[in-house]
Amino acid sequence: MANDDDNTQVYLPLIPKLTGENNLKQWKRFIRNHINYYGLNAFFDGTAKEPTGGDEATKLKFRQNRIHALILVTSSISQEVEEQLEAAGWKDDESDPQVLWDLILVTMSKVSASSVPKLFYELMSSKLEPGVTLHTFNSNFHKIANRLTELDVPLPPKAKLLLFLKAIKDRYPKWHSSLERDFEKGTLTWEDFKNEVIWKANIEENKQDGTAHFSRKKGSNKDKDKIPRINCTLCKKSHLANWPYCSGCSKHHPGGEPKCYRLHPELRPSQNTLAQGATAPAPAPFPAPQPDQAMVAKRTQFVSSFFSIETGL
């Protein structure tokens, strides 16, 4: 919350326009930052109560804060989203920010839910096609898998690993055989495999000789001195081979897209934070619509049964 007695200036990034399900998660993060800073959480979590007593100044302050909360939302939605909300029953004279907030989350969730079967079948049939780099395929694979998780259809790590192995088999028969052998022995985990894919993709991308070997032995790649460095032509500098590619800034960097300042500017430390050597407080919990448990169970059963049929597991 802003403090009138504090001369420290904090510059909040502008809230991006909500264009649909594709940037809903990012939009919610920006909205949350603003309402936390201005102390407007009560207008979104149902705890705001209009004062019935007290002086007129207190009542006026409440109304001003409620309008402020409403403007944060209405000024950051696109025309297309506004039309979807109107079709869902939103009235432009609605003065309660929570009503609009809940309607946005429910409406966007309904739109995104219709894409579940399409995304699932796309992931099941994914294949590393000729001309597509391992980096690009890896990025797309994770985007689809992450989107399914957001839509309450999470795939088990072993399922994702097997789907990825199937997709790369034709291009990398020897690598595939080695990975499959370790999987059957129970020594290959999804997390270790993700790191190995990044390592191999970076080596290929920069046409390194590949003499450095990625070891799957437990703990063997945790020491930075044992991870090879590459002269990256994309980043125009030398860095560790296991840095993931980020589509946000078109470079490799630790943490990849989830830690990208361009994609997530709210993660960037402010000048005041850097000067004080402090870390920003974590955002307060924010209300989100509860998923339809019956629908979640139905989707989970659908994924499990379909995966069993396709893989025989």
Secondary structure, 3 states (H helix, E strand, C coil): CCCCCCCCCCCCCCCCCECCHHHHHHHHHHHHHHHHHHCCCHHHHCCCCCCCCCCHHHHHHHHHHHHHHHHHHHCCECHHHHHHHHHCCCCCCCCCHHHHHHHHHHHHHHHHHCCHHHHHHHHHCCCCCCCCCHHHHHHHHHHHHHHHHHCCCCCCHHHHHHHHHHHHCCCCHHHHHHHHHHHHHCCCCHHHHHHHHHHHHHHHHCCCCCCCCCCCCCCCCCCHHHCCEEEECCCCEEEECCCCEECCCCEECCCCHHHCCCCCHHHCCCHHHHHHCCCCCCCCCCCCCCCCHHHHHHHHHHHHHHHHHHHCC
